[in-house]
Amino acid sequence: METIEIIGLIAATCTTTAFVPQVYKALKEKSTADISFTMYLVLFVGLILWLIYGIQYDSLAIILANAITAILVLIMLILKIKHK
Amino acid sequence: METIEIIGLIAATCTTTAFVPQVYKALKEKSTADISFTMYLVLFVGLILWLIYGIQYDSLAIILANAITAILVLIMLILKIKHK
């Protein structure tokens, strides 16, 4: 595998797993007051569109990365609604 | 332009601009207690790697989207450090 493809894989892993500590923090502290609902809503729409893009191009990397991130972002949206 | 490319452009616009309302909220309310520093740090590393990926492939879309998002994420990191 080329170096640049490895960099791409690490990049995808970072931008996907980044949301795990945020979900963990929100679940543990039961507080999301400082979190922007609009951010997570727009992000969710964007990730679903990336998912469609990935499906169209049969790109497992794009599909996987965006599906996992979309689930984490959806959890944040649900927590934000619950904490209102 | 093909429909799928338009979907990709809207997707990129969403996942980039999503961070604007979060930065605005953090600047306005001067509170980032519920924000995970780890999330933004890992995200920043990922975005810089995507930027390198985009530069390597000469993809203006990947470069632009990730550069803008990286700046917004960096602002969140600075605010998080400032509010400590």
N, CA and C atoms of all chains as a GROMACS GRO file, in nm:
protein
  504
    1MET      N    1   0.084  -0.120   0.000
    1MET     CA    2   0.000   0.000   0.000
    1MET      C    3   0.088   0.126   0.000
    2GLU      N    4   0.050   0.223  -0.081
    2GLU     CA    5   0.126   0.348  -0.089
    2GLU      C    6   0.116   0.426   0.041
    3THR      N    7   0.222   0.504   0.072
    3THR     CA    8   0.225   0.587   0.194
    3THR      C    9   0.103   0.678   0.202
    4ILE      N   10   0.068   0.740   0.087
    4ILE     CA   11  -0.043   0.836   0.088
    4ILE      C   12  -0.176   0.768   0.122
    5GLU      N   13  -0.190   0.641   0.081
    5GLU     CA   14  -0.314   0.568   0.113
    5GLU      C   15  -0.319   0.534   0.262
    6ILE      N   16  -0.202   0.506   0.320
    6ILE     CA   17  -0.195   0.481   0.465
    6ILE      C   18  -0.231   0.609   0.540
    7ILE      N   19  -0.180   0.724   0.491
    7ILE     CA   20  -0.215   0.854   0.550
    7ILE      C   21  -0.367   0.876   0.542
    8GLY      N   22  -0.427   0.843   0.429
    8GLY     CA   23  -0.572   0.854   0.411
    8GLY      C   24  -0.648   0.768   0.510
    9LEU      N   25  -0.599   0.646   0.533
    9LEU     CA   26  -0.664   0.554   0.627
    9LEU      C   27  -0.656   0.607   0.770
   10ILE      N   28  -0.536   0.658   0.807
   10ILE     CA   29  -0.518   0.715   0.941
   10ILE      C   30  -0.608   0.838   0.956
   11ALA      N   31  -0.614   0.920   0.850
   11ALA     CA   32  -0.700   1.040   0.850
   11ALA      C   33  -0.846   1.000   0.876
   12ALA      N   34  -0.895   0.899   0.802
   12ALA     CA   35  -1.034   0.853   0.815
   12ALA      C   36  -1.059   0.798   0.956
   13THR      N   37  -0.961   0.725   1.009
   13THR     CA   38  -0.975   0.668   1.144
   13THR      C   39  -0.986   0.782   1.247
   14CYS      N   40  -0.901   0.885   1.231
   14CYS     CA   41  -0.904   1.000   1.324
   14CYS      C   42  -1.038   1.074   1.318
   15THR      N   43  -1.082   1.112   1.197
   15THR     CA   44  -1.203   1.193   1.186
   15THR      C   45  -1.329   1.114   1.225
   16THR      N   46  -1.318   0.980   1.225
   16THR     CA   47  -1.432   0.898   1.268
   16THR      C   48  -1.430   0.877   1.420
   17THR      N   49  -1.317   0.829   1.472
   17THR     CA   50  -1.309   0.796   1.616
   17THR      C   51  -1.310   0.921   1.705
   18ALA      N   52  -1.280   1.038   1.647
   18ALA     CA   53  -1.278   1.164   1.725
   18ALA      C   54  -1.406   1.182   1.805
   19PHE      N   55  -1.519   1.136   1.750
   19PHE     CA   56  -1.648   1.160   1.816
   19PHE      C   57  -1.673   1.068   1.935
   20VAL      N   58  -1.595   0.960   1.947
   20VAL     CA   59  -1.614   0.865   2.058
   20VAL      C   60  -1.595   0.934   2.195
   21PRO      N   61  -1.482   1.007   2.218
   21PRO     CA   62  -1.466   1.073   2.350
   21PRO      C   63  -1.576   1.176   2.379
   22GLN      N   64  -1.632   1.240   2.273
   22GLN     CA   65  -1.741   1.337   2.296
   22GLN      C   66  -1.868   1.266   2.341
   23VAL      N   67  -1.900   1.154   2.275
   23VAL     CA   68  -2.019   1.077   2.313
   23VAL      C   69  -2.001   1.023   2.456
   24TYR      N   70  -1.882   0.973   2.487
   24TYR     CA   71  -1.851   0.919   2.621
   24TYR      C   72  -1.869   1.028   2.727
   25LYS      N   73  -1.815   1.148   2.698
   25LYS     CA   74  -1.823   1.260   2.792
   25LYS      C   75  -1.969   1.301   2.817
   26ALA      N   76  -2.046   1.308   2.708
   26ALA     CA   77  -2.187   1.348   2.718
   26ALA      C   78  -2.269   1.245   2.795
   27LEU      N   79  -2.237   1.116   2.774
   27LEU     CA   80  -2.309   1.007   2.844
   27LEU      C   81  -2.274   1.009   2.992
   28LYS      N   82  -2.144   1.030   3.023
   28LYS     CA   83  -2.096   1.026   3.161
   28LYS      C   84  -2.145   1.146   3.240
   29GLU      N   85  -2.132   1.265   3.181
   29GLU     CA   86  -2.163   1.389   3.255
   29GLU      C   87  -2.308   1.432   3.241
   30LYS      N   88  -2.383   1.363   3.153
   30LYS     CA   89  -2.525   1.395   3.129
   30LYS      C   90  -2.548   1.544   3.107
   31SER      N   91  -2.454   1.609   3.041
   31SER     CA   92  -2.468   1.752   3.013
   31SER      C   93  -2.418   1.782   2.872
   32THR      N   94  -2.503   1.851   2.795
   32THR     CA   95  -2.466   1.887   2.658
   32THR      C   96  -2.501   2.034   2.630
   33ALA      N   97  -2.511   2.115   2.736
   33ALA     CA   98  -2.553   2.255   2.722
   33ALA      C   99  -2.463   2.334   2.625
   34ASP      N  100  -2.333   2.306   2.627
   34ASP     CA  101  -2.240   2.383   2.543
   34ASP      C  102  -2.230   2.330   2.400
   35ILE      N  103  -2.297   2.217   2.376
   35ILE     CA  104  -2.291   2.154   2.245
   35ILE      C  105  -2.394   2.219   2.152
   36SER      N  106  -2.354   2.252   2.030
   36SER     CA  107  -2.446   2.312   1.934
   36SER      C  108  -2.528   2.204   1.862
   37PHE      N  109  -2.661   2.209   1.881
   37PHE     CA  110  -2.752   2.114   1.814
   37PHE      C  111  -2.742   2.133   1.662
   38THR      N  112  -2.736   2.260   1.620
   38THR     CA  113  -2.727   2.291   1.476
   38THR      C  114  -2.604   2.226   1.414
   39MET      N  115  -2.490   2.232   1.485
   39MET     CA  116  -2.369   2.170   1.433
   39MET      C  117  -2.393   2.021   1.404
   40TYR      N  118  -2.448   1.949   1.502
   40TYR     CA  119  -2.465   1.805   1.486
   40TYR      C  120  -2.573   1.771   1.382
   41LEU      N  121  -2.673   1.860   1.370
   41LEU     CA  122  -2.779   1.836   1.270
   41LEU      C  123  -2.723   1.852   1.128
   42VAL      N  124  -2.650   1.962   1.105
   42VAL     CA  125  -2.592   1.987   0.972
   42VAL      C  126  -2.488   1.879   0.940
   43LEU      N  127  -2.409   1.841   1.042
   43LEU     CA  128  -2.309   1.736   1.025
   43LEU      C  129  -2.375   1.604   0.987
   44PHE      N  130  -2.486   1.572   1.052
   44PHE     CA  131  -2.558   1.448   1.025
   44PHE      C  132  -2.607   1.444   0.880
   45VAL      N  133  -2.667   1.554   0.835
   45VAL     CA  134  -2.714   1.563   0.696
   45VAL      C  135  -2.595   1.543   0.600
   46GLY      N  136  -2.483   1.610   0.630
   46GLY     CA  137  -2.363   1.598   0.547
   46GLY      C  138  -2.311   1.456   0.540
   47LEU      N  139  -2.310   1.388   0.656
   47LEU     CA  140  -2.258   1.250   0.661
   47LEU      C  141  -2.347   1.154   0.583
   48ILE      N  142  -2.479   1.175   0.588
   48ILE     CA  143  -2.573   1.091   0.512
   48ILE      C  144  -2.548   1.111   0.362
   49LEU      N  145  -2.524   1.238   0.323
   49LEU     CA  146  -2.495   1.267   0.182
   49LEU      C  147  -2.363   1.203   0.138
   50TRP      N  148  -2.259   1.206   0.228
   50TRP     CA  149  -2.132   1.138   0.199
   50TRP      C  150  -2.153   0.988   0.184
   51LEU      N  151  -2.246   0.935   0.265
   51LEU     CA  152  -2.280   0.792   0.261
   51LEU      C  153  -2.337   0.756   0.123
   52ILE      N  154  -2.430   0.839   0.074
   52ILE     CA  155  -2.490   0.820  -0.059
   52ILE      C  156  -2.379   0.826  -0.165
   53TYR      N  157  -2.289   0.923  -0.149
   53TYR     CA  158  -2.176   0.941  -0.240
   53TYR      C  159  -2.089   0.815  -0.242
   54GLY      N  160  -2.059   0.762  -0.124
   54GLY     CA  161  -1.977   0.642  -0.111
   54GLY      C  162  -2.043   0.519  -0.170
   55ILE      N  163  -2.177   0.508  -0.152
   55ILE     CA  164  -2.253   0.394  -0.207
   55ILE      C  165  -2.248   0.402  -0.360
   56GLN      N  166  -2.269   0.523  -0.414
   56GLN     CA  167  -2.268   0.543  -0.559
   56GLN      C  168  -2.132   0.502  -0.619
   57TYR      N  169  -2.022   0.535  -0.548
   57TYR     CA  170  -1.889   0.505  -0.599
   57TYR      C  171  -1.835   0.371  -0.548
   58ASP      N  172  -1.921   0.297  -0.476
   58ASP     CA  173  -1.881   0.165  -0.424
   58ASP      C  174  -1.753   0.174  -0.342
   59SER      N  175  -1.737   0.284  -0.266
   59SER     CA  176  -1.616   0.301  -0.186
   59SER      C  177  -1.644   0.259  -0.042
   60LEU      N  178  -1.590   0.141  -0.005
   60LEU     CA  179  -1.613   0.086   0.129
   60LEU      C  180  -1.558   0.181   0.236
   61ALA      N  181  -1.443   0.247   0.205
   61ALA     CA  182  -1.381   0.339   0.302
   61ALA      C  183  -1.476   0.455   0.334
   62ILE      N  184  -1.531   0.518   0.229
   62ILE     CA  185  -1.623   0.632   0.247
   62ILE      C  186  -1.750   0.585   0.318
   63ILE      N  187  -1.803   0.468   0.278
   63ILE     CA  188  -1.926   0.415   0.338
   63ILE      C  189  -1.905   0.390   0.487
   64LEU      N  190  -1.799   0.314   0.521
   64LEU     CA  191  -1.772   0.276   0.660
   64LEU      C  192  -1.748   0.398   0.749
   65ALA      N  193  -1.655   0.485   0.706
   65ALA     CA  194  -1.618   0.602   0.787
   65ALA      C  195  -1.740   0.689   0.815
   66ASN      N  196  -1.821   0.714   0.712
   66ASN     CA  197  -1.936   0.804   0.730
   66ASN      C  198  -2.052   0.738   0.804
   67ALA      N  199  -2.069   0.607   0.786
   67ALA     CA  200  -2.176   0.536   0.858
   67ALA      C  201  -2.147   0.537   1.008
   68ILE      N  202  -2.023   0.507   1.046
   68ILE     CA  203  -1.986   0.504   1.189
   68ILE      C  204  -1.998   0.645   1.249
   69THR      N  205  -1.944   0.744   1.178
   69THR     CA  206  -1.952   0.883   1.229
   69THR      C  207  -2.098   0.926   1.242
   70ALA      N  208  -2.182   0.890   1.143
   70ALA     CA  209  -2.324   0.928   1.146
   70ALA      C  210  -2.393   0.871   1.270
   71ILE      N  211  -2.359   0.747   1.307
   71ILE     CA  212  -2.419   0.684   1.426
   71ILE      C  213  -2.378   0.762   1.552
   72LEU      N  214  -2.249   0.797   1.563
   72LEU     CA  215  -2.198   0.873   1.679
   72LEU      C  216  -2.264   1.011   1.687
   73VAL      N  217  -2.277   1.076   1.571
   73VAL     CA  218  -2.339   1.209   1.565
   73VAL      C  219  -2.487   1.199   1.602
   74LEU      N  220  -2.553   1.092   1.557
   74LEU     CA  221  -2.695   1.070   1.589
   74LEU      C  222  -2.713   1.053   1.741
   75ILE      N  223  -2.620   0.981   1.804
   75ILE     CA  224  -2.626   0.964   1.951
   75ILE      C  225  -2.618   1.103   2.019
   76MET      N  226  -2.529   1.189   1.968
   76MET     CA  227  -2.516   1.324   2.025
   76MET      C  228  -2.646   1.403   2.008
   77LEU      N  229  -2.712   1.388   1.893
   77LEU     CA  230  -2.838   1.459   1.869
   77LEU      C  231  -2.946   1.410   1.966
   78ILE      N  232  -2.951   1.277   1.987
   78ILE     CA  233  -3.050   1.219   2.079
   78ILE      C  234  -3.023   1.268   2.222
   79LEU      N  235  -2.895   1.269   2.263
   79LEU     CA  236  -2.858   1.316   2.398
   79LEU      C  237  -2.894   1.463   2.414
   80LYS      N  238  -2.870   1.541   2.311
   80LYS     CA  239  -2.900   1.685   2.315
   80LYS      C  240  -3.051   1.707   2.333
   81ILE      N  241  -3.133   1.627   2.264
   81ILE     CA  242  -3.280   1.637   2.276
   81ILE      C  243  -3.323   1.592   2.417
   82LYS      N  244  -3.261   1.483   2.464
   82LYS     CA  245  -3.295   1.428   2.597
   82LYS      C  246  -3.263   1.526   2.710
   83HIS      N  247  -3.152   1.600   2.695
   83HIS     CA  248  -3.106   1.690   2.802
   83HIS      C  249  -3.178   1.825   2.800
   84LYS      N  250  -3.266   1.847   2.701
   84LYS     CA  251  -3.336   1.976   2.691
   84LYS      C  252  -3.430   1.996   2.809
   85MET      N  253  -2.252   1.897  -1.464
   85MET     CA  254  -2.202   1.820  -1.349
   85MET      C  255  -2.301   1.709  -1.313
   86GLU      N  256  -2.247   1.592  -1.283
   86GLU     CA  257  -2.332   1.478  -1.249
   86GLU      C  258  -2.401   1.501  -1.113
   87THR      N  259  -2.520   1.441  -1.099
   87THR     CA  260  -2.597   1.454  -0.974
   87THR      C  261  -2.514   1.412  -0.854
   88ILE      N  262  -2.440   1.302  -0.867
   88ILE     CA  263  -2.363   1.249  -0.754
   88ILE      C  264  -2.252   1.346  -0.711
   89GLU      N  265  -2.196   1.419  -0.809
   89GLU     CA  266  -2.092   1.518  -0.776
   89GLU      C  267  -2.153   1.637  -0.703
   90ILE      N  268  -2.277   1.672  -0.739
   90ILE     CA  269  -2.348   1.781  -0.670
   90ILE      C  270  -2.376   1.737  -0.526
   91ILE      N  271  -2.416   1.608  -0.509
   91ILE     CA  272  -2.439   1.553  -0.375
   91ILE      C  273  -2.309   1.560  -0.293
   92GLY      N  274  -2.198   1.526  -0.357
   92GLY     CA  275  -2.067   1.534  -0.290
   92GLY      C  276  -2.033   1.675  -0.246
   93LEU      N  277  -2.063   1.772  -0.330
   93LEU     CA  278  -2.035   1.912  -0.299
   93LEU      C  279  -2.122   1.960  -0.182
   94ILE      N  280  -2.251   1.920  -0.184
   94ILE     CA  281  -2.341   1.959  -0.073
   94ILE      C  282  -2.293   1.892   0.056
   95ALA      N  283  -2.252   1.764   0.044
   95ALA     CA  284  -2.201   1.689   0.160
   95ALA      C  285  -2.080   1.761   0.220
   96ALA      N  286  -1.984   1.801   0.135
   96ALA     CA  287  -1.863   1.870   0.181
   96ALA      C  288  -1.898   2.003   0.246
   97THR      N  289  -1.994   2.075   0.186
   97THR     CA  290  -2.038   2.204   0.241
   97THR      C  291  -2.098   2.184   0.381
   98CYS      N  292  -2.181   2.080   0.395
   98CYS     CA  293  -2.245   2.051   0.525
   98CYS      C  294  -2.141   2.016   0.631
   99THR      N  295  -2.053   1.920   0.601
   99THR     CA  296  -1.958   1.872   0.704
   99THR      C  297  -1.854   1.980   0.738
  100THR      N  298  -1.838   2.080   0.650
  100THR     CA  299  -1.745   2.190   0.680
  100THR      C  300  -1.815   2.300   0.760
  101THR      N  301  -1.930   2.348   0.707
  101THR     CA  302  -1.999   2.461   0.772
  101THR      C  303  -2.063   2.422   0.904
  102ALA      N  304  -2.082   2.292   0.928
  102ALA     CA  305  -2.144   2.245   1.054
  102ALA      C  306  -2.075   2.304   1.178
  103PHE      N  307  -1.944   2.326   1.168
  103PHE     CA  308  -1.869   2.372   1.285
  103PHE      C  309  -1.888   2.521   1.314
  104VAL      N  310  -1.940   2.596   1.216
  104VAL     CA  311  -1.960   2.740   1.234
  104VAL      C  312  -2.054   2.769   1.354
  105PRO      N  313  -2.175   2.708   1.358
  105PRO     CA  314  -2.262   2.737   1.474
  105PRO      C  315  -2.201   2.698   1.608
  106GLN      N  316  -2.115   2.593   1.610
  106GLN     CA  317  -2.050   2.553   1.736
  106GLN      C  318  -1.948   2.658   1.781
  107VAL      N  319  -1.868   2.709   1.686
  107VAL     CA  320  -1.770   2.814   1.718
  107VAL      C  321  -1.844   2.940   1.764
  108TYR      N  322  -1.953   2.975   1.695
  108TYR     CA  323  -2.033   3.093   1.729
  108TYR      C  324  -2.089   3.080   1.872
  109LYS      N  325  -2.144   2.963   1.901
  109LYS     CA  326  -2.202   2.937   2.035
  109LYS      C  327  -2.096   2.948   2.144
  110ALA      N  328  -1.978   2.889   2.119
  110ALA     CA  329  -1.869   2.890   2.218
  110ALA      C  330  -1.816   3.032   2.240
  111LEU      N  331  -1.810   3.112   2.131
  111LEU     CA  332  -1.762   3.250   2.141
  111LEU      C  333  -1.864   3.335   2.217
  112LYS      N  334  -1.991   3.314   2.188
  112LYS     CA  335  -2.099   3.394   2.247
  112LYS      C  336  -2.117   3.361   2.396
  113GLU      N  337  -2.122   3.230   2.426
  113GLU     CA  338  -2.152   3.189   2.563
  113GLU      C  339  -2.027   3.173   2.650
  114LYS      N  340  -1.910   3.184   2.590
  114LYS     CA  341  -1.783   3.173   2.663
  114LYS      C  342  -1.779   3.050   2.753
  115SER      N  343  -1.840   2.942   2.708
  115SER     CA  344  -1.842   2.817   2.786
  115SER      C  345  -1.823   2.698   2.694
  116THR      N  346  -1.725   2.614   2.730
  116THR     CA  347  -1.698   2.494   2.650
  116THR      C  348  -1.682   2.371   2.740
  117ALA      N  349  -1.739   2.379   2.860
  117ALA     CA  350  -1.722   2.271   2.959
  117ALA      C  351  -1.768   2.134   2.906
  118ASP      N  352  -1.876   2.133   2.828
  118ASP     CA  353  -1.930   2.006   2.779
  118ASP      C  354  -1.861   1.955   2.653
  119ILE      N  355  -1.772   2.038   2.598
  119ILE     CA  356  -1.702   2.002   2.475
  119ILE      C  357  -1.581   1.914   2.509
  120SER      N  358  -1.564   1.806   2.433
  120SER     CA  359  -1.451   1.716   2.455
  120SER      C  360  -1.326   1.768   2.384
  121PHE      N  361  -1.222   1.800   2.462
  121PHE     CA  362  -1.095   1.847   2.405
  121PHE      C  363  -1.034   1.737   2.318
  122THR      N  364  -1.042   1.614   2.367
  122THR     CA  365  -0.987   1.498   2.294
  122THR      C  366  -1.051   1.487   2.155
  123MET      N  367  -1.184   1.506   2.148
  123MET     CA  368  -1.253   1.498   2.019
  123MET      C  369  -1.191   1.597   1.921
  124TYR      N  370  -1.178   1.722   1.961
  124TYR     CA  371  -1.129   1.825   1.870
  124TYR      C  372  -0.981   1.807   1.836
  125LEU      N  373  -0.905   1.751   1.930
  125LEU     CA  374  -0.763   1.726   1.906
  125LEU      C  375  -0.745   1.614   1.801
  126VAL      N  376  -0.816   1.504   1.820
  126VAL     CA  377  -0.809   1.391   1.726
  126VAL      C  378  -0.862   1.434   1.589
  127LEU      N  379  -0.971   1.512   1.591
  127LEU     CA  380  -1.030   1.562   1.467
  127LEU      C  381  -0.931   1.651   1.393
  128PHE      N  382  -0.860   1.737   1.467
  128PHE     CA  383  -0.762   1.828   1.406
  128PHE      C  384  -0.651   1.749   1.338
  129VAL      N  385  -0.598   1.649   1.407
  129VAL     CA  386  -0.493   1.564   1.349
  129VAL      C  387  -0.546   1.498   1.221
  130GLY      N  388  -0.668   1.444   1.227
  130GLY     CA  389  -0.730   1.379   1.111
  130GLY      C  390  -0.746   1.474   0.993
  131LEU      N  391  -0.788   1.598   1.021
  131LEU     CA  392  -0.810   1.696   0.915
  131LEU      C  393  -0.678   1.738   0.849
  132ILE      N  394  -0.572   1.749   0.930
  132ILE     CA  395  -0.440   1.783   0.874
  132ILE      C  396  -0.392   1.669   0.783
  133LEU      N  397  -0.417   1.544   0.826
  133LEU     CA  398  -0.380   1.430   0.742
  133LEU      C  399  -0.462   1.427   0.612
  134TRP      N  400  -0.592   1.461   0.620
  134TRP     CA  401  -0.676   1.471   0.499
  134TRP      C  402  -0.624   1.580   0.405
  135LEU      N  403  -0.574   1.688   0.467
  135LEU     CA  404  -0.518   1.800   0.391
  135LEU      C  405  -0.395   1.752   0.312
  136ILE      N  406  -0.307   1.676   0.378
  136ILE     CA  407  -0.188   1.619   0.312
  136ILE      C  408  -0.232   1.527   0.197
  137TYR      N  409  -0.336   1.447   0.225
  137TYR     CA  410  -0.394   1.355   0.126
  137TYR      C  411  -0.443   1.434   0.003
  138GLY      N  412  -0.516   1.543   0.030
  138GLY     CA  413  -0.571   1.627  -0.076
  138GLY      C  414  -0.462   1.695  -0.158
  139ILE      N  415  -0.356   1.741  -0.090
  139ILE     CA  416  -0.244   1.806  -0.158
  139ILE      C  417  -0.175   1.705  -0.251
  140GLN      N  418  -0.154   1.583  -0.198
  140GLN     CA  419  -0.089   1.477  -0.276
  140GLN      C  420  -0.169   1.448  -0.404
  141TYR      N  421  -0.305   1.444  -0.391
  141TYR     CA  422  -0.389   1.411  -0.506
  141TYR      C  423  -0.434   1.535  -0.584
  142ASP      N  424  -0.382   1.654  -0.543
  142ASP     CA  425  -0.417   1.778  -0.613
  142ASP      C  426  -0.568   1.799  -0.617
  143SER      N  427  -0.637   1.760  -0.511
  143SER     CA  428  -0.782   1.774  -0.508
  143SER      C  429  -0.819   1.901  -0.431
  144LEU      N  430  -0.861   2.003  -0.507
  144LEU     CA  431  -0.896   2.131  -0.447
  144LEU      C  432  -1.012   2.116  -0.348
  145ALA      N  433  -1.108   2.028  -0.381
  145ALA     CA  434  -1.224   2.006  -0.293
  145ALA      C  435  -1.180   1.954  -0.157
  146ILE      N  436  -1.093   1.852  -0.156
  146ILE     CA  437  -1.045   1.793  -0.030
  146ILE      C  438  -0.960   1.895   0.046
  147ILE      N  439  -0.874   1.969  -0.026
  147ILE     CA  440  -0.788   2.070   0.038
  147ILE      C  441  -0.873   2.178   0.104
  148LEU      N  442  -0.965   2.237   0.026
  148LEU     CA  443  -1.048   2.348   0.076
  148LEU      C  444  -1.134   2.306   0.195
  149ALA      N  445  -1.209   2.196   0.178
  149ALA     CA  446  -1.301   2.150   0.283
  149ALA      C  447  -1.227   2.124   0.414
  150ASN      N  448  -1.112   2.057   0.404
  150ASN     CA  449  -1.040   2.019   0.526
  150ASN      C  450  -0.963   2.137   0.586
  151ALA      N  451  -0.915   2.228   0.502
  151ALA     CA  452  -0.844   2.346   0.554
  151ALA      C  453  -0.941   2.434   0.634
  152ILE      N  454  -1.060   2.458   0.578
  152ILE     CA  455  -1.160   2.542   0.647
  152ILE      C  456  -1.203   2.475   0.778
  153THR      N  457  -1.234   2.344   0.771
  153THR     CA  458  -1.277   2.273   0.892
  153THR      C  459  -1.166   2.274   0.997
  154ALA      N  460  -1.040   2.256   0.953
  154ALA     CA  461  -0.926   2.254   1.047
  154ALA      C  462  -0.915   2.388   1.121
  155ILE      N  463  -0.939   2.500   1.051
  155ILE     CA  464  -0.933   2.632   1.114
  155ILE      C  465  -1.042   2.644   1.221
  156LEU      N  466  -1.165   2.600   1.187
  156LEU     CA  467  -1.277   2.606   1.282
  156LEU      C  468  -1.249   2.518   1.404
  157VAL      N  469  -1.196   2.398   1.380
  157VAL     CA  470  -1.164   2.304   1.488
  157VAL      C  471  -1.052   2.362   1.576
  158LEU      N  472  -0.954   2.427   1.513
  158LEU     CA  473  -0.844   2.490   1.586
  158LEU      C  474  -0.898   2.601   1.679
  159ILE      N  475  -0.994   2.679   1.629
  159ILE     CA  476  -1.056   2.784   1.713
  159ILE      C  477  -1.120   2.720   1.836
  160MET      N  478  -1.189   2.607   1.817
  160MET     CA  479  -1.252   2.536   1.930
  160MET      C  480  -1.147   2.490   2.031
  161LEU      N  481  -1.034   2.441   1.981
  161LEU     CA  482  -0.925   2.395   2.070
  161LEU      C  483  -0.870   2.513   2.152
  162ILE      N  484  -0.851   2.628   2.085
  162ILE     CA  485  -0.799   2.748   2.153
  162ILE      C  486  -0.900   2.795   2.259
  163LEU      N  487  -1.029   2.797   2.223
  163LEU     CA  488  -1.133   2.839   2.319
  163LEU      C  489  -1.137   2.745   2.439
  164LYS      N  490  -1.124   2.615   2.410
  164LYS     CA  491  -1.126   2.513   2.517
  164LYS      C  492  -1.009   2.536   2.614
  165ILE      N  493  -0.890   2.567   2.561
  165ILE     CA  494  -0.772   2.594   2.645
  165ILE      C  495  -0.793   2.724   2.725
  166LYS      N  496  -0.847   2.827   2.656
  166LYS     CA  497  -0.872   2.958   2.719
  166LYS      C  498  -0.972   2.948   2.835
  167HIS      N  499  -1.074   2.864   2.820
  167HIS     CA  500  -1.180   2.852   2.921
  167HIS      C  501  -1.143   2.763   3.038
  168LYS      N  502  -1.024   2.701   3.030
  168LYS     CA  503  -0.983   2.609   3.137
  168LYS      C  504  -0.961   2.683   3.269
   0.00000   0.00000   0.00000
